[in-house]
């Protein structure tokens, strides 16, 4: 579930980054603000039990890849082979970090 928080935080990051560019109404701006708050709350919760550097790298990597793909799919940004290959390289790095990082054991109370 801790890594699930990182993935959810990245999904909210994609929403708020898209919201910063495309929000035009008060409701859209409120949704963007909610996505910012949810994203950072989940990021902080994940960082309580996982290495912060790895959590942040995975969070930003997933958010970056997701934002670029969202812009291509939803907002008709141009896509080219090099851009897609670089997103693939980024995701390989994120997956690699996740695979070599172990969760910290909770101390017995």
N, CA, C and O of each residue as an XYZ file, in Angstrom:
436
protein
N       0.824     -1.208      0.000
C       0.000      0.000      0.000
C       0.862      1.263      0.000
O       0.447      2.303     -0.512
N       2.058      1.170      0.575
C       2.912      2.364      0.613
C       3.289      2.806     -0.792
O       3.265      3.998     -1.099
N       3.637      1.843     -1.653
C       3.945      2.190     -3.041
C       2.681      2.604     -3.767
O       2.734      3.391     -4.712
N       1.545      2.079     -3.332
C       0.267      2.517     -3.905
C       0.038      3.997     -3.665
O      -0.507      4.693     -4.521
N       0.456      4.484     -2.488
C       0.353      5.921     -2.196
C       1.194      6.736     -3.169
O       0.791      7.821     -3.588
N       2.359      6.215     -3.525
C       3.228      6.935     -4.466
C       2.558      6.996     -5.842
O       2.563      8.041     -6.494
N       1.990      5.886     -6.274
C       1.323      5.858     -7.579
C       0.111      6.790     -7.580
O      -0.093      7.538     -8.536
N      -0.697      6.749     -6.513
C      -1.851      7.659     -6.419
C      -1.403      9.114     -6.392
O      -2.025      9.973     -7.019
N      -0.317      9.392     -5.659
C       0.207     10.756     -5.618
C       0.612     11.211     -7.013
O       0.365     12.357     -7.389
N       1.234     10.319     -7.783
C       1.636     10.665     -9.147
C       0.410     10.908    -10.035
O       0.433     11.796    -10.888
N      -0.651     10.130     -9.843
C      -1.872     10.352    -10.625
C      -2.478     11.718    -10.308
O      -2.926     12.433    -11.204
N      -2.487     12.070     -9.021
C      -2.980     13.401     -8.665
C      -2.062     14.488     -9.206
O      -2.520     15.574     -9.559
N      -0.752     14.193     -9.273
C       0.176     15.171     -9.846
C      -0.156     15.434    -11.310
O      -0.138     16.581    -11.756
N      -0.457     14.379    -12.054
C      -0.825     14.536    -13.457
C      -2.050     15.439    -13.573
O      -2.111     16.307    -14.443
N      -3.027     15.228    -12.685
C      -4.239     16.046    -12.709
C      -3.945     17.515    -12.421
O      -4.450     18.402    -13.110
N      -3.118     17.772    -11.390
C      -2.910     19.183    -11.058
C      -2.014     19.888    -12.060
O      -2.178     21.084    -12.300
N      -1.073     19.170    -12.646
C      -0.231     19.800    -13.666
C      -1.078     20.148    -14.892
O      -0.949     21.238    -15.451
N      -1.945     19.220    -15.309
C      -2.847     19.515    -16.424
C      -3.797     20.648    -16.046
O      -4.119     21.499    -16.876
N      -4.242     20.656    -14.796
C      -5.130     21.711    -14.329
C      -4.483     23.084    -14.364
O      -5.146     24.076    -14.667
N      -3.195     23.150    -14.058
C      -2.508     24.447    -14.106
C      -2.547     25.053    -15.502
O      -2.622     26.272    -15.654
N      -2.497     24.204    -16.514
C      -2.491     24.701    -17.884
C      -3.907     24.902    -18.437
O      -4.156     25.841    -19.193
N      -4.828     24.018    -18.056
C      -6.107     23.987    -18.749
C      -7.305     24.454    -17.917
O      -8.400     24.588    -18.464
N      -7.137     24.705    -16.626
C      -8.272     25.137    -15.808
C      -8.716     26.529    -16.221
O      -7.898     27.424    -16.431
N     -10.021     26.693    -16.334
C     -10.542     27.993    -16.742
C     -11.699     28.485    -15.890
O     -12.071     29.657    -15.958
N     -12.266     27.599    -15.093
C     -13.400     27.982    -14.248
C     -13.021     27.808    -12.785
O     -12.024     27.162    -12.463
N     -13.817     28.386    -11.911
C     -13.549     28.267    -10.480
C     -13.565     26.803    -10.034
O     -12.732     26.391     -9.228
N     -14.498     26.029    -10.549
C     -14.591     24.606    -10.182
C     -13.328     23.863    -10.619
O     -12.806     23.034     -9.873
N     -12.841     24.154    -11.817
C     -11.618     23.502    -12.297
C     -10.413     23.895    -11.441
O      -9.543     23.065    -11.177
N     -10.357     25.149    -11.008
C      -9.260     25.582    -10.148
C      -9.359     24.942     -8.761
O      -8.338     24.608     -8.159
N     -10.565     24.773     -8.262
C     -10.754     24.085     -6.970
C     -10.314     22.628     -7.096
O      -9.659     22.094     -6.201
N     -10.673     21.993     -8.199
C     -10.226     20.619     -8.447
C      -8.718     20.526     -8.538
O      -8.121     19.573     -8.037
N      -8.096     21.509     -9.173
C      -6.634     21.544     -9.274
C      -6.009     21.684     -7.892
O      -5.038     20.997     -7.577
N      -6.561     22.568     -7.067
C      -6.038     22.754     -5.703
C      -6.213     21.481     -4.882
O      -5.324     21.114     -4.113
N      -7.350     20.804     -5.037
C      -7.564     19.543     -4.334
C      -6.530     18.511     -4.774
O      -5.983     17.788     -3.942
N      -6.257     18.439     -6.083
C      -5.278     17.482     -6.600
C      -3.882     17.764     -6.047
O      -3.137     16.829     -5.751
N      -3.517     19.044     -5.905
C      -2.225     19.406     -5.310
C      -2.158     18.891     -3.875
O      -1.187     18.246     -3.480
N      -3.197     19.183     -3.104
C      -3.217     18.773     -1.692
C      -3.177     17.254     -1.570
O      -2.415     16.720     -0.763
N      -3.980     16.558     -2.352
C      -4.011     15.095     -2.286
C      -2.665     14.506     -2.694
O      -2.181     13.561     -2.071
N      -2.069     15.060     -3.731
C      -0.789     14.571     -4.217
C       0.285     14.662     -3.140
O       0.996     13.691     -2.880
N       0.398     15.822     -2.523
C       1.453     15.985     -1.525
C       1.146     15.257     -0.222
O       2.071     14.816      0.460
N      -0.118     15.122      0.140
C      -0.476     14.336      1.324
C      -0.042     12.880      1.136
O       0.593     12.297      2.015
N      -0.390     12.297     -0.017
C      -0.017     10.908     -0.287
C       1.495     10.740     -0.374
O       2.036      9.723      0.058
N       2.171     11.732     -0.930
C       3.631     11.685     -1.017
C       4.258     11.688      0.371
O       5.183     10.920      0.634
N       3.770     12.535      1.249
C       4.287     12.596      2.627
C       4.021     11.286      3.355
O       4.895     10.780      4.059
N       2.820     10.731      3.193
C       2.490      9.461      3.851
C       3.416      8.347      3.374
O       3.872      7.536      4.181
N       3.696      8.297      2.093
C       4.592      7.270      1.563
C       6.008      7.457      2.098
O       6.703      6.482      2.381
N       6.434      8.715      2.237
C       7.779      9.008      2.713
C       8.002      8.671      4.171
O       9.143      8.643      4.631
N       6.933      8.413      4.905
C       7.082      8.041      6.315
C       7.689      6.651      6.471
O       8.328      6.374      7.487
N       7.504      5.774      5.489
C       7.970      4.396      5.613
C       8.861      3.924      4.475
O       9.336      2.788      4.480
N       9.082      4.775      3.523
C       9.942      4.437      2.395
C      11.037      5.493      2.287
O      10.861      6.612      2.769
N      12.164      5.156      1.662
C      13.228      6.145      1.491
C      12.742      7.354      0.685
O      12.233      7.207     -0.427
N      12.902      8.525      1.248
C      12.347      9.743      0.658
C      12.914     10.018     -0.736
O      12.170     10.416     -1.633
N      14.189      9.816     -0.926
C      14.790     10.080     -2.236
C      14.188      9.205     -3.322
O      13.897      9.679     -4.420
N      14.002      7.935     -3.014
C      13.411      7.017     -3.982
C      11.946      7.358     -4.222
O      11.484      7.357     -5.363
N      11.215      7.649     -3.150
C       9.809      8.021     -3.275
C       9.675      9.238     -4.188
O       8.832      9.257     -5.086
N      10.499     10.238     -3.959
C      10.399     11.460     -4.763
C      10.767     11.196     -6.216
O      10.121     11.719     -7.124
N      11.797     10.391     -6.445
C      12.204     10.079     -7.818
C      11.114      9.310     -8.553
O      10.825      9.606     -9.712
N      10.511      8.336     -7.900
C       9.431      7.571     -8.521
C       8.225      8.472     -8.768
O       7.613      8.418     -9.834
N       7.886      9.298     -7.786
C       6.762     10.231     -7.898
C       6.946     11.171     -9.091
O       6.043     11.311     -9.915
N       8.094     11.803     -9.182
C       8.312     12.758    -10.274
C       8.433     12.056    -11.625
O       7.978     12.579    -12.643
N       9.045     10.874    -11.633
C       9.164     10.132    -12.884
C       7.808      9.704    -13.427
O       7.517      9.889    -14.608
N       6.978      9.129    -12.554
C       5.636      8.723    -12.986
C       4.798      9.942    -13.369
O       4.055      9.910    -14.350
N       4.924     11.005    -12.595
C       4.175     12.221    -12.901
C       4.587     12.828    -14.226
O       3.738     13.270    -15.001
N       5.881     12.853    -14.493
C       6.384     13.393    -15.753
C       5.904     12.563    -16.932
O       5.369     13.097    -17.904
N       6.100     11.249    -16.839
C       5.668     10.368    -17.930
C       4.156     10.467    -18.141
O       3.683     10.557    -19.275
N       3.416     10.450    -17.055
C       1.961     10.536    -17.153
C       1.487     11.851    -17.733
O       0.541     11.881    -18.520
N       2.135     12.938    -17.352
C       1.755     14.258    -17.867
C       2.019     14.348    -19.364
O       1.179     14.853    -20.109
N       3.159     13.871    -19.808
C       3.472     13.897    -21.240
C       2.471     13.042    -22.015
O       1.964     13.470    -23.052
N       2.185     11.846    -21.523
C       1.227     10.976    -22.207
C      -0.176     11.569    -22.198
O      -0.899     11.469    -23.190
N      -0.563     12.181    -21.095
C      -1.868     12.845    -20.989
C      -1.976     13.965    -22.020
O      -3.001     14.096    -22.688
N      -0.936     14.765    -22.150
C      -0.941     15.851    -23.126
C      -1.054     15.305    -24.558
O      -1.744     15.887    -25.395
N      -0.378     14.195    -24.830
C      -0.440     13.597    -26.168
C      -1.835     13.043    -26.440
O      -2.409     13.289    -27.501
N      -2.379     12.294    -25.479
C      -3.652     11.600    -25.685
C      -4.849     12.550    -25.613
O      -5.735     12.503    -26.466
N      -4.871     13.404    -24.601
C      -6.053     14.227    -24.360
C      -6.026     15.608    -25.010
O      -7.071     16.166    -25.344
N      -4.817     16.158    -25.189
C      -4.729     17.545    -25.645
C      -3.996     17.697    -26.969
O      -3.576     18.796    -27.333
N      -3.844     16.591    -27.685
C      -3.298     16.595    -29.054
C      -1.919     17.217    -29.186
O      -1.616     17.847    -30.199
N      -1.087     17.048    -28.176
C       0.307     17.473    -28.313
C       0.993     16.534    -29.306
O       0.642     15.355    -29.373
N       1.944     17.022    -30.063
C       2.618     16.134    -31.023
C       3.443     15.056    -30.311
O       4.096     15.312    -29.299
N       3.392     13.870    -30.861
C       4.186     12.756    -30.330
C       5.147     12.317    -31.412
O       4.810     12.300    -32.596
N       6.340     11.963    -30.993
C       7.284     11.399    -31.943
C       8.014     10.247    -31.280
O       7.958     10.079    -30.062
N       8.689      9.470    -32.078
C       9.334      8.260    -31.596
C      10.350      8.553    -30.497
O      10.397      7.826    -29.505
N      11.150      9.579    -30.642
C      12.177      9.892    -29.646
C      11.531     10.252    -28.311
O      11.992      9.803    -27.262
N      10.476     11.053    -28.337
C       9.781     11.429    -27.104
C       9.260     10.176    -26.390
O       9.412     10.036    -25.176
N       8.652      9.277    -27.148
C       8.104      8.057    -26.552
C       9.210      7.133    -26.040
O       9.050      6.501    -24.995
N      10.318      7.050    -26.758
C      11.450      6.241    -26.287
C      12.039      6.804    -24.994
O      12.391      6.051    -24.086
N      12.143      8.117    -24.918
C      12.674      8.732    -23.697
C      11.743      8.526    -22.504
O      12.210      8.343    -21.380
N      10.432      8.553    -22.738
C       9.488      8.237    -21.658
C       9.703      6.793    -21.212
O       9.663      6.501    -20.017
N       9.928      5.897    -22.160
C      10.219      4.502    -21.825
C      11.467      4.360    -20.982
O      11.479      3.592    -20.020
N      12.514      5.083    -21.323
C      13.753      5.061    -20.537
C      13.490      5.580    -19.119
O      13.966      5.010    -18.138
N      12.728      6.662    -19.032
C      12.373      7.223    -17.727
C      11.624      6.194    -16.885
O      11.931      6.009    -15.708
N      10.650      5.530    -17.485
C       9.880      4.528    -16.750
C      10.736      3.332    -16.353
O      10.519      2.754    -15.288
N      11.701      2.949    -17.180
C      12.630      1.869    -16.806
C      13.421      2.262    -15.563
O      13.628      1.443    -14.668
N      13.859      3.510    -15.512
C      14.574      3.986    -14.328
C      13.702      3.976    -13.086
O      14.157      3.596    -12.008
N      12.453      4.392    -13.230
C      11.515      4.405    -12.101
C      11.268      2.983    -11.609
O      11.297      2.726    -10.405
N      11.028      2.065    -12.531
C      10.799      0.669    -12.149
C      12.045      0.093    -11.492
O      11.948     -0.633    -10.503
N      13.208      0.412    -12.034
C      14.457     -0.052    -11.430
C      14.632      0.442    -10.006
O      15.020     -0.330     -9.129
N      14.352      1.714     -9.762
C      14.445      2.251     -8.403
C      13.494      1.530     -7.462
O      13.852      1.215     -6.327
N      12.299      1.273     -7.931
C      11.306      0.583     -7.115
C      11.796     -0.828     -6.784
O      11.640     -1.283     -5.651
N      12.378     -1.512     -7.743
C      12.823     -2.889     -7.541
C      13.994     -3.011     -6.569
O      14.108     -4.013     -5.863
N      14.856     -2.011     -6.528
C      16.028     -2.113     -5.647
C      15.811     -1.446     -4.292
O      16.721     -1.434     -3.463
N      14.636     -0.899     -4.054
C      14.349     -0.228     -2.797
C      13.478     -1.128     -1.927
O      12.457     -1.657     -2.367
N      13.910     -1.283     -0.692
C      13.167     -2.108      0.252
C      12.449     -1.217      1.249
O      12.962     -0.181      1.670
N      11.238     -1.651      1.618
C      10.483     -0.886      2.605
C      11.165     -1.009      3.960
O      11.705     -2.058      4.312
N      11.128      0.089      4.712
C      11.671      0.064      6.065
C      10.718     -0.706      6.943
O       9.500     -0.567      6.832
N      11.280     -1.523      7.823
C      10.453     -2.288      8.759
C       9.964     -1.363      9.849
O      10.717     -0.550     10.384
N       8.668     -1.503     10.173
C       8.139     -0.687     11.259
C       8.683     -1.236     12.569
O       8.719     -2.445     12.795
N       9.102     -0.320     13.418
C       9.644     -0.709     14.714
C       8.521     -1.170     15.619
O       7.422     -0.616     15.599
N       8.804     -2.176     16.404
C       7.809     -2.677     17.347
C       7.597     -1.642     18.452
O       8.551     -1.079     18.989
N       6.351     -1.410     18.772
C       6.038     -0.418     19.810
C       6.096     -1.030     21.168
O       5.861     -0.345     22.164
